[in-house]
């Protein structure tokens, strides 16, 4: 099939809402995306360029759209062909060239070429990648922003890191101090005159015991807070910091996921509510401590994945809607409790319960009973919903609910047959675009009043020549021209 590009003959379609729904849906079959790409509509092309299912041949065509935004999406798309990536790496737009470097399949020769790119933002993006030879070159870059990224990269060679430890920019040295590969330079950087550099050392998980003890005596609250948050810091250092006069330092200890139980117990009784609240939010806080803090900080405890089941149940039963919402969003929320929460009168709570990874088919089935259309759409599109419930939703009075079923991974011929009893415009469009649709159905769809559906029939590679001939006399100009072009290229 020859690819069509209707340059200079674009006729504006009414809204193309149906096409957009398919173009943006990651569950849409690739063959439908290929058909839609033949429409010259930059709005549709942008959606296609962002769709993870868009095939290489479509991306190749979209890269020639003349639209910078579309080229940016294509350049970063994992399905973009290597040759097209090479072409885009020489694009006049630095944003496009930068996007090429976000692509996991960028060829090595492109990397070498972009290391000499005139734009610092492109070289800085390159510095995020893990290629030692290129990082050595970029460590000498004239741009501070590029050197900052190089300094933080664990794959930067040691000699380049040593060079960067003497960089005139405190920001570059601070970036280096956070690098887990810069262990041998941390002692030197811990003596840096700039607070930002010492604080960065304090946050590095690779700091030695000696450096920890040295920094614990630092007069800077900024440095001490960074040290107190570091999960690699020893217990003795955390104990010292937990007694600091600054509540912000104590709060940092209270939020440290490596803080020992006895220290968290002590801080849970701290005079500062900010410190106690940090303990309540700490996912490492033991259940018995959270039990004590639940009354004072119910929302923080309700969100804590270490909260005991009994507390979650109590908060869900007695708490305000905000608290119940936090419980519904908690990944450790028991399945039966989610089933209870999905029956709430509060739409936000029901939505959260249904989206919780622990939600079972029973939860989604309950959601499908809702009078709220949005919630039924959610159930119809979720593969966790039982097939029996999906079968019922296929007869739903709301078209959007039935449309949601079209992109459910559980969609099969039985559901399609049920949906065909009351086909929505979107379902008709899906059939009109599908090359597996029978010629008889395509002929019938070519008579639809909806211009988008007739246009889709004209796009379909399986549409019989006699149907195309009929559509070449269509009242809509774009349908006529497209059908005629299809017929000529057969």
Secondary structure as GFF3:
##gff-version 3
##sequence-region A 1 490
A	DSSP	alpha_helix	17	23	.	.	.	ID=ss1
A	DSSP	alpha_helix	30	36	.	.	.	ID=ss2
A	DSSP	alpha_helix	42	50	.	.	.	ID=ss3
A	DSSP	alpha_helix	56	62	.	.	.	ID=ss4
A	DSSP	alpha_helix	68	76	.	.	.	ID=ss5
A	DSSP	alpha_helix	82	88	.	.	.	ID=ss6
A	DSSP	alpha_helix	94	100	.	.	.	ID=ss7
A	DSSP	alpha_helix	108	114	.	.	.	ID=ss8
A	DSSP	alpha_helix	120	126	.	.	.	ID=ss9
A	DSSP	alpha_helix	132	138	.	.	.	ID=ss10
A	DSSP	alpha_helix	144	152	.	.	.	ID=ss11
A	DSSP	alpha_helix	158	164	.	.	.	ID=ss12
A	DSSP	alpha_helix	170	177	.	.	.	ID=ss13
A	DSSP	three_ten_helix	183	185	.	.	.	ID=ss14
A	DSSP	alpha_helix	186	189	.	.	.	ID=ss15
A	DSSP	alpha_helix	195	203	.	.	.	ID=ss16
A	DSSP	alpha_helix	209	216	.	.	.	ID=ss17
A	DSSP	alpha_helix	221	229	.	.	.	ID=ss18
A	DSSP	alpha_helix	235	242	.	.	.	ID=ss19
A	DSSP	alpha_helix	247	254	.	.	.	ID=ss20
A	DSSP	alpha_helix	261	267	.	.	.	ID=ss21
A	DSSP	alpha_helix	273	281	.	.	.	ID=ss22
A	DSSP	alpha_helix	287	293	.	.	.	ID=ss23
A	DSSP	alpha_helix	298	303	.	.	.	ID=ss24
A	DSSP	alpha_helix	309	318	.	.	.	ID=ss25
A	DSSP	alpha_helix	321	329	.	.	.	ID=ss26
A	DSSP	alpha_helix	335	341	.	.	.	ID=ss27
A	DSSP	alpha_helix	347	355	.	.	.	ID=ss28
A	DSSP	alpha_helix	361	367	.	.	.	ID=ss29
A	DSSP	alpha_helix	373	381	.	.	.	ID=ss30
A	DSSP	alpha_helix	387	393	.	.	.	ID=ss31
A	DSSP	alpha_helix	399	405	.	.	.	ID=ss32
A	DSSP	alpha_helix	413	420	.	.	.	ID=ss33
A	DSSP	alpha_helix	425	433	.	.	.	ID=ss34
A	DSSP	alpha_helix	439	445	.	.	.	ID=ss35
A	DSSP	alpha_helix	451	459	.	.	.	ID=ss36
A	DSSP	alpha_helix	465	471	.	.	.	ID=ss37
A	DSSP	alpha_helix	477	488	.	.	.	ID=ss38
###
